Amino acid sequence: MQLELQPILVATSCDSEAVGDRIARGVLEEKLAACVQISGTVRSSYWWQGEIATDTEYLVTMKTDRQLFNKICEVIRRVHPYEVPEIIATEIVAVDEPYARWLRASLQQ
């Protein structure tokens, strides 16, 4: 019995396109994401060690299923250079059925 698809977007940010590529390759090779997008640079400002820091980063967004979130976190932590990488998920509330079928077929079975 196949479980219901629970689509989510997982996002992380990283300091270089090369790291984004390693994350993308890792989750795609393990069939943990159906699609990974690496967006051009974004400017991030955040609290770190008691101070406000500002850096240029790349945003990596992955389309996946909620059941694969913890495995994606493992892959990201394995290759990510940050001490505390951002790894967040956003629930997708609606998906066009043909895209949902492709997403389901593209993920780890």
Rosetta silent file (secondary structure, phi, psi, omega in degrees, C-alpha in Angstrom):
SEQUENCE: MQLELQPILVATSCDSEAVGDRIARGVLEEKLAACVQISGTVRSSYWWQGEIATDTEYLVTMKTDRQLFNKICEVIRRVHPYEVPEIIATEIVAVDEPYARWLRASLQQ
SCORE:     score description
SCORE:     0.000 S_00000001
   1 L     0.000  125.281 -179.340    0.000    0.000    0.000 S_00000001
   2 L   -85.827  131.760  179.783    1.440    3.340   -1.066 S_00000001
   3 L   -75.307  155.508  178.360    1.154    6.126    1.491 S_00000001
   4 L   -62.389  136.998  176.138   -0.381    9.459    0.618 S_00000001
   5 L   -68.258  131.241  175.437    2.067   12.024   -0.758 S_00000001
   6 L  -120.863   80.058 -172.783    2.762   14.839    1.718 S_00000001
   7 E   -68.006  139.251  175.423    4.698   17.316   -0.434 S_00000001
   8 E  -138.191  160.092  168.958    7.020   19.817    1.212 S_00000001
   9 E  -106.500  125.937  175.425    9.663   22.311    0.163 S_00000001
  10 E  -106.254  133.012 -178.952   12.906   21.956    2.077 S_00000001
  11 E  -125.538  144.376  170.786   15.207   24.957    2.064 S_00000001
  12 E  -143.721  159.890  174.237   18.761   25.550    3.151 S_00000001
  13 E  -121.911  151.348 -177.777   21.233   28.324    2.479 S_00000001
  14 E  -146.553  167.326 -172.194   24.950   27.894    1.901 S_00000001
  15 L   -84.782   -9.473 -179.140   28.049   29.950    1.285 S_00000001
  16 L  -152.462  156.514  176.619   28.841   28.800   -2.263 S_00000001
  17 H   -63.632  -33.612  179.578   27.288   27.393   -5.390 S_00000001
  18 H   -62.291  -41.818  176.829   29.641   24.407   -5.077 S_00000001
  19 H   -65.195  -42.575  176.291   28.147   23.474   -1.697 S_00000001
  20 H   -57.521  -42.047  177.753   24.667   23.878   -3.181 S_00000001
  21 H   -63.281  -40.025  178.772   25.669   21.532   -5.999 S_00000001
  22 H   -65.629  -39.993  177.007   26.945   18.933   -3.484 S_00000001
  23 H   -63.737  -47.891 -179.569   23.684   19.117   -1.542 S_00000001
  24 H   -58.310  -49.007 -179.390   21.648   18.800   -4.748 S_00000001
  25 H   -60.120  -43.629 -178.411   23.689   15.840   -5.980 S_00000001
  26 H   -62.049  -47.915 -177.821   23.453   14.087   -2.596 S_00000001
  27 H   -73.998  -31.404  178.034   19.685   14.303   -2.209 S_00000001
  28 H   -71.997  -42.906 -179.928   19.020   13.525   -5.869 S_00000001
  29 H   -61.706  -33.331  178.981   21.319   10.488   -5.954 S_00000001
  30 L   -89.355    5.690  179.918   19.541    9.057   -2.900 S_00000001
  31 L    55.752   40.341  178.110   16.138    9.891   -4.460 S_00000001
  32 L   -94.646  -16.317  176.324   15.255   12.044   -1.479 S_00000001
  33 L  -138.339  147.510  178.310   14.151   14.972   -3.646 S_00000001
  34 L   -87.489  -28.848 -177.026   12.531   15.070   -7.061 S_00000001
  35 E  -152.127  141.237  176.338   13.908   18.497   -7.937 S_00000001
  36 E  -129.800  130.994  176.660   16.477   20.860   -6.440 S_00000001
  37 E  -116.341  133.204  175.782   16.789   24.510   -7.341 S_00000001
  38 E  -111.727  112.069 -178.311   19.827   26.618   -6.477 S_00000001
  39 E   -86.576  152.220  177.187   18.956   30.290   -6.580 S_00000001
  40 E   -57.849 -179.820 -170.942   21.450   33.030   -7.228 S_00000001
  41 E   -61.251  143.604  172.831   22.898   34.962   -4.377 S_00000001
  42 E  -127.048  154.992  177.308   20.741   36.324   -1.594 S_00000001
  43 E  -100.386  122.261 -178.778   21.786   38.595    1.218 S_00000001
  44 E  -112.444  132.928  173.124   21.180   37.053    4.633 S_00000001
  45 E  -121.625  135.440 -172.001   21.292   38.907    7.943 S_00000001
  46 E  -160.849  162.900  174.339   21.047   36.891   11.126 S_00000001
  47 E   -82.441  130.373  174.881   22.097   36.592   14.748 S_00000001
  48 E  -146.591  121.780  177.797   25.319   34.629   15.274 S_00000001
  49 L    51.724   45.986  174.374   27.328   34.433   18.490 S_00000001
  50 L    80.197    4.989 -179.459   25.661   37.499   19.970 S_00000001
  51 E  -132.724  157.940  173.839   26.111   39.743   16.935 S_00000001
  52 E   -85.351  124.562  178.603   24.225   40.530   13.757 S_00000001
  53 E  -112.527  152.300  176.222   26.042   39.039   10.776 S_00000001
  54 E  -134.357  129.193 -179.484   25.404   39.642    7.083 S_00000001
  55 E  -140.558  160.783  170.676   26.554   37.312    4.320 S_00000001
  56 E   -94.194  129.395 -177.469   25.932   36.512    0.694 S_00000001
  57 E  -135.613  170.407  172.584   24.501   33.023    0.322 S_00000001
  58 E  -109.605  138.290  178.979   22.870   30.679   -2.171 S_00000001
  59 E   -98.390  126.587 -179.782   19.363   29.393   -1.494 S_00000001
  60 E  -113.150  121.699 -178.184   18.799   25.673   -2.146 S_00000001
  61 E  -120.376  131.155 -175.899   15.170   24.530   -2.412 S_00000001
  62 E  -122.720  134.055  174.480   14.148   20.873   -2.660 S_00000001
  63 E   -95.991  125.518 -174.216   10.773   19.358   -3.585 S_00000001
  64 E  -155.625 -166.821  177.780   10.144   16.201   -1.602 S_00000001
  65 E  -113.228  143.658 -177.811    7.820   14.282    0.697 S_00000001
  66 H   -52.452  -35.654 -177.364    7.503   14.960    4.422 S_00000001
  67 H   -65.539  -16.566 -178.777    8.506   11.355    5.213 S_00000001
  68 H   -99.218    0.635 -174.740   11.956   12.000    3.705 S_00000001
  69 H   -55.935  -49.033 -176.762   12.720   15.167    5.698 S_00000001
  70 H   -63.395  -36.308  177.855   14.984   13.541    8.311 S_00000001
  71 H   -68.505  -37.961  176.245   17.033   11.753    5.629 S_00000001
  72 H   -62.866  -41.463  177.780   17.452   15.021    3.721 S_00000001
  73 H   -57.789  -42.103  179.257   18.667   16.662    6.939 S_00000001
  74 H   -60.640  -45.336  179.867   21.325   13.946    7.271 S_00000001
  75 H   -63.606  -45.410 -179.047   22.592   14.526    3.716 S_00000001
  76 H   -61.356  -46.825 -179.458   22.688   18.297    4.171 S_00000001
  77 H   -62.446  -32.608 -179.730   24.579   18.061    7.479 S_00000001
  78 H   -63.110  -35.474 -173.681   27.107   15.667    5.907 S_00000001
  79 H  -111.395   -9.012 -174.254   28.207   18.194    3.265 S_00000001
  80 L   -81.454  134.610 -178.659   27.288   21.577    4.752 S_00000001
  81 L   -81.313  -15.046 -176.631   30.164   23.696    6.116 S_00000001
  82 L   -74.080  146.371  175.820   28.032   25.673    8.612 S_00000001
  83 L   -64.261  -40.140  178.375   28.055   24.732   12.278 S_00000001
  84 L  -131.545   85.861 -179.643   24.260   25.195   12.346 S_00000001
  85 L   -71.688  145.234  171.507   22.846   25.014    8.812 S_00000001
  86 L   -69.934  124.336  172.099   19.366   26.282    8.111 S_00000001
  87 L  -139.520  103.737 -177.498   17.183   23.287    7.250 S_00000001
  88 E  -129.334  155.557  179.027   13.505   24.167    7.157 S_00000001
  89 E  -126.269  144.291  175.902   10.431   22.712    5.514 S_00000001
  90 E  -122.388  130.272  178.724    7.280   24.352    4.251 S_00000001
  91 E   -70.458  138.447  174.496    4.120   22.355    3.657 S_00000001
  92 L   -96.337  122.220 -173.394    2.723   22.494    0.138 S_00000001
  93 L   -88.786  -18.139  178.020   -1.046   22.854    0.399 S_00000001
  94 L  -151.902  141.533  179.382   -1.960   22.080   -3.220 S_00000001
  95 L  -140.139  133.937  173.947   -0.227   20.326   -6.113 S_00000001
  96 L   -59.922  134.091 -172.218   -1.391   19.810   -9.682 S_00000001
  97 H   -57.374  -44.020  177.777   -2.078   16.061  -10.049 S_00000001
  98 H   -60.296  -38.525  177.390    0.300   15.390  -12.983 S_00000001
  99 H   -67.227  -39.415  178.789    3.121   17.079  -11.031 S_00000001
 100 H   -62.647  -40.211  177.662    2.194   15.103   -7.901 S_00000001
 101 H   -63.379  -42.524  178.644    2.430   11.833   -9.876 S_00000001
 102 H   -64.946  -43.671  179.023    5.866   12.840  -11.197 S_00000001
 103 H   -58.730  -50.030  179.705    6.999   13.864   -7.717 S_00000001
 104 H   -58.191  -45.643 -177.376    5.840   10.560   -6.210 S_00000001
 105 H   -68.625  -24.978 -176.299    7.482    8.522   -9.001 S_00000001
 106 H   -84.812  -14.817 -174.798   10.772   10.424   -8.635 S_00000001
 107 L   -94.116  162.409  178.622   11.216    9.803   -4.910 S_00000001
 108 L   -51.234  133.439  179.626   12.682    6.904   -2.978 S_00000001
 109 L  -105.052    0.000    0.000   10.298    3.947   -2.845 S_00000001
